[in-house]
Amino acid sequence: MRVLMICPGTRGDVAPMAGLGSRLQKLGYEVSIAANPAYAHLVVRSGCEYRPLPGDLGRIIKRVTPGGAKSSGGMLTTWRELSEYMDQAATGTLAAVEAGADVILANSVAPYAYDVAEAVGIPAVGTHLQPVEPSADYPPVLLGSARNLGRLGNRIIGERVLAGPAPYDAPTARLRHELGLPKLSRQAAERRRARANSTVLHGISPTVLRRPADWRPGLVMAGYWWPVPEPEWSPSAELEDFLSAGPPPVFVGFGSSAALEAGFVLEAIRRAGVRAVLQGAGDLSDDDAIGIGAVPHEWLFPRMAVVAHHAGSGTTAASLRAGVPTVCVPVYTDQPLWAARVAALGAGPRPVPYKGLTVERLACAIREAVSTPSYAARARILAARIGNEDGASAVLRTLRNLPTGSQLSAL
């Protein structure tokens, strides 16, 4: 069976799917992954076939350092850039499917994949890393806030947000027209799939976010999908020397979400009285801190005293898997939800929203995480539970029971 994964987005959207794809490949599936060129190496390293999706989402969503100059254009510019990005991704999705596929696995920002699947007569299954479906259990992630609106408010506002306009609506409509499909809005298509109880698999640990009781049966909390391990990778001598020269340091990194200047972080870690590993800090090297580039989280995080990050879904999963306390500085979309979950689970202090981040607030959060034994104890318990989960098993069951023939027309 030829499985095609449609993965527009950043590294955090691609790496877990590449890990899942590698697992499927070993079980006899032929897996291709469509992603932006910046992440082609992740796909190739997984052993899957790479298919290109044009664009660079990281450039659009990057936030400036707190207190720094904001980019011009504001919300309208961001919406236009996101719409252009999604239009390119929709076109790339069609090309990727035309190269051959028997089933599509589509992430939460690729609704146009369902339209392409409809046109060519193959099934499509949602594979989400964020719980975008409305629920009374959590506030709508698309609002980018963890503020609880109450059970009724969470559900009602979640439904309204999901039914509202999105940057992929116009590309979806264009693609349906070009493919000769009946006119159907993205919102109407989602309602049709919900009525048919179509499957959406979530690469989320039920230990971290319990499956909501108000979800329909087709929504599955599968468990985390882990990036491909890098057994051939080895740390630099400088990094090894730094780690062995003192007590476990604190990791600070913000992935594709934000651009914190090294000086900002250095001042925070010095106020906190800790050593630190700073991702994205270039050639920085002194007694208290070292800068690193890409280092596998599964190798690095267990060697840290605390990890401080943007609370992206994949980085949060990696920090919880490592069994160390987490300091969350959420930036947008689902990140406030994961940050709130870390605190609720007792694995770290209350999150520090990026828009309110200061040197002293970051330093205080790091000091609290390092000096509170209960955070480390709780993190180890969560790591043991997460380690017993197998996120790929639900995916395998779904692939083995795919609808065929006339069943597809109902989806």
N, C-alpha and C positions, 0 to 999 in steps of 0.2 A: 504494500500500500504506500502510495506517495503522499506524504504529509507536507503541507505548505503552511508555515507560520508567518503571519503578517504582523510585523513588529515596528511600526513607526514609533518614534520617541527617542529617548536618550539611552545611555549605557544601562541604566537600571531597568529599562524595559526589555532590553535585548539579552543581557547576560543570563537571567533565569531561564528564558526560553531556549537559549543555546544549550544550557545544562540539561533541560528536559529533552531537547532534540537529540543530544548525545545519548541519553538513556534509551530513547526510542530506537535510534540507529542500532544500538547493540542488541535490541530485541527483534531486529529484522525489518524495521520500517525504513523507507527512503525519505529522509527529511531534508527539506529546503527551508531556508529562512530569509525573508525579505526584510531588509533593514537599511538604514542610512549608511553611506560609505565609511563613515568614521568608525563603524562597529563591525566592518567586514571581517576583521581579524578574529573577533570573538566567535563568529560563525565558523570560519575556517578551522580554528583551533578545536572546535567541538566535533569536527568531522562531518558537519552538515554542508550542503551545497549553499553557497551565498547567491542571493538574487537582490539586485539593487533597488532601493527606494530613494529617489532624489531628496535632497534637502538636509538641513542641519538644525534640529530643534534646539539643541543646546545653545546655539547663538541667540535664539529668540528669547529664551526664558531666563538667561543668566541675569542675576541681580547684582547691583553694584554694592560695594562695601557700605555698611551703615554709616551715614554721615557724608558719603561721597556724592558727587554730582550725578543726578539722574539723567537717563537718556531722554532725548526729546521725543515728542509724539504721544506719549502716554498710552492710555487704553486703546484708543482707536488704531494707533500704529501697531500695537501688539495684536489686536484682532485681525487686522489686515494681513500681517505677516503669518499668523497662525492659519488663516484661511488659504493663503498661497501655499504654505507648507502642506496642508491637508490636500489641496488640489493636486500637488505633485505626487503625494503619497497614493492618492486614489488612482492616478494614471499608472504609477509604478506597480500598484497591486494588480491591475489588469494585465500588465505585461508579465508579471511574475506568475500569474495563474495560467496565462497562455503558454508558458514554458513547460507546463505539465503539473497536474495535481489531481489527487483523488478525494482529498478532504482539505479544508482550510481551517486553521486555528487562528482566530483573530483576537487581537487585544482590544481594550476598551475604547480606544480612539480610532478604531478602524471599522466603523459600521458599513462602509462601502464594500468591505470584503464580502458581506452577505449578499449584496446586489450582484457582484461578479459571480459568486457561487450560484445564485439563482439563474443567471444568464447561461452558465455552462452546464448546469444540472448536476452539481456536486454538493455534498453537505458542508455546512460551515458550523463551527462550534466556538463559542466564546471562551477565551482563556485570559482572564483578567487578573491583574495584580493589585487592583483597587476595588473596594466594594461600592461601586457606583449605583447599585440597585437601592431604591429607597427602603428604609427600615426605621422602625421606632427606636431601635437600639443605638443609633448613632446619628449625628447631624450629617447633612449631605456633604460629601467630600468635595464636590465641585465648587462649594462656597469657599473652600480654603480656610475653614475655621473649625475648631473643636468645641465651640460653644454649644452646649446641650440646649435644645429648644423644647425639651419635654417630649414624651413619647409621641403624642399626637402631632406636635409641631415638627419633630424630626421627620415623621412620615409624610405629612402634608407638604411641607416645604421641599422635602426630597423629591416628591413626585412632580412638583411644579418646576424645580430646577432641571430635572431630567427631561421634562417636556419643553423646556425653553430652547432658544436658539443656540447653536454651537458652530464652531468654525468648519466642521466637516459636513454641515447640511447642504451647502451649495455644491461642493464636489460630489456628494452622494446623488443629488438630483441630476447633475450633469451626466454622471456615469450611467444612471438608469436610462436617460434619454438616448445616449449614444449606443447603449446596448439593446435598444428597442424594447425595454421593459415598460409595463404600465406605470403611469405616474403614481408615486407613493412616497410620502414624506418619510424621513428617518424616524420621526416619532410614531407614525402609523405602523411602520415596519416593526418597530420594537414592541408595540402593542400586539401585533399579529404573532410575533415569536413568543410573547408571554402567554397568549391564549393557547398556543400549541405546546406550551411548557418545554420549549427548546432548552437544551443544556447550556449552561454557562459554568465553566470550571474556574475556581478561584485559587490561585497559587498563594494562599494565605494560611498560616497555621491556625487551627481552631484553638490552640492553647493561647494564642495572642488575641484573636478575635473570635469569640464563640459564634457559631452559625446562628443567625437570628431566627427566632421561631416564626416570624411573619414573612420569611422568604417562601416563595413558591418551591415545589419539590425539585424542579429542574436546576435550581441554583445550588451548586456544590462547593463546600469549603474543602478543597482537596488537601491542603498542606503546602508548605513551601517547595518551590522548584529551585534547586541550588545551581549556581554557576559551575562550569566545568573546572575541576581541580587542575592545578598546574604543577604536576610532580617534577617536571624538569626545571622549574623556576628555582632560583637560589638568590638569597639577599646579597647585597653588596657588602664588602668588607667593612665599609664605613658604617652601615646600618647595624651589622652584627656587633661591631666594637661599641657603638653607642648603647645598644641594648644591654650589653654585658658590663658597662661602666658604672651602673647605678641601679636604683630601684626601678621597677616597671614604670614606664612613662605613660602619658596621656596622649591618645591619638586625637587630632583635630583635622577634620576634612569635610568639605561641603559638596563634593561631587559636581554635577552639572548645574546645581541650583544657584550658587552664589559665588562671589569673588571677594573673599576676605583677604586683605593685605597682610603680609607676613608680620609687619610691625604691629598691627592690631592684635594678632594672636599672641605674638611674643610678649607683649605687655600683659596680656591676660594670664598667660601661664606663669609669668614671673610673679604677678600679684598672688596667684594661687599657690605659689611655692612648689611647683612640680616641674618635672622634665617632660618634654613633649616631642612627638613625631608629627610633623606638619605636612599634610599632603598638598601638593601643588606649590610648595615654597622654594622650588628650584634648588640651588646649590647651598642653601642655608646649612651651616654646621657650626655649632659651638658647644659649650659644656652642657647647656640646658635644653637645646633643641636641635633637631636635624630635619631637613626638608627631604621629602621623597616624591617620586612619581607614582606610577601604578605599581602597587604591591598587593598580592592576593590577600583579601580580608581573612580568609580561613587560616592563613599562616600568621598574619600580623595581629589580629584582634585578641587572640588568647594570650598574647605576650604583653598586653596593655593593662594598666591599672584601671583605666576608664577610657571609653570611646565617646567623643563629642562630634556630632554630625547633624546633618539637615533633616534627618528622620525620613529619608526616602524609604520606600518599601523594602528594597533589597538590602540597603545598608543597615536598616533596623533589624531585618532578619539575621544578617551576619553578626551584628553585635549581640543579639540575644542568643544565637547559637554558640557564641564564644564564651558565654557565661560570665561576662564582666559588666559592671554598671555602665549605664548610658546617659549622656547629657544630650538632650535634643534641642536643636535650634531650628524649628520648622519654618519653611519659606512659603509654600503654596500648596494648593490642591489637597492631596491626601496626607501630606506630611504632618499637619496638626493632629490628625486622627492617630497616626502611629505614635507621635510624641505623647499624646494623652494616654494611649494604651501602655506605653512604657512606664509612665508614672503610676497609672492605676494598678499595674501589675507589681509595683514595688521594686522595679529594676533600675530606678534612677529618680532624680529630683524632678520637680515641676519643670516643664519646658520653658525655654526663653524664646519668645517669638522673634524672628529675625528682624522684623521692622522696629522692635524695641531693644535690639541688641546694643550693649555698650561693653567696653572693656571690663568694667567692674562687675556687671551682671554675668558675663561669661566666666570671670574668675571666681565669683561666688558659687556658681553652679558647679564648677569643676571641684572647688574645695569641698563642697557638700558631698559630691559623689565619691570623692576619695576617702573622706573621713567618716562615712556612715556605713558601718559593717553590714547592716540589714540589706542594703542595695546589692552588695556582692553575694550575700547568701541567697537572696531571692533570685538573682540572675543565674546562679548555678542550678537552682531547682528548675527554672524555666528551660535552661539549656538541655537538661536531661530529658524533659518531656518532649521538647521539639525534636531531639535526636531520635526518639522512638517513632516519629511520624514518617510516612512515605507518601509524599505529595504526588508521585508519578502513578500510583496505583489507580486512582480515579480516572486519570487520563487514559490509561490502558483499557479500563472497563468501557469507557465511552467509545473509544476507537473500535473495540470489538463488537459494539452493539449499535453501529451507525445506521440511521434510516436509509433506505434505498428505494428506488423506483417511485411509486405513487406517494410514498410517505413523505418525500421531500416537498411535494406540492403544498402540504399543509403547514410547512414551516415558514 
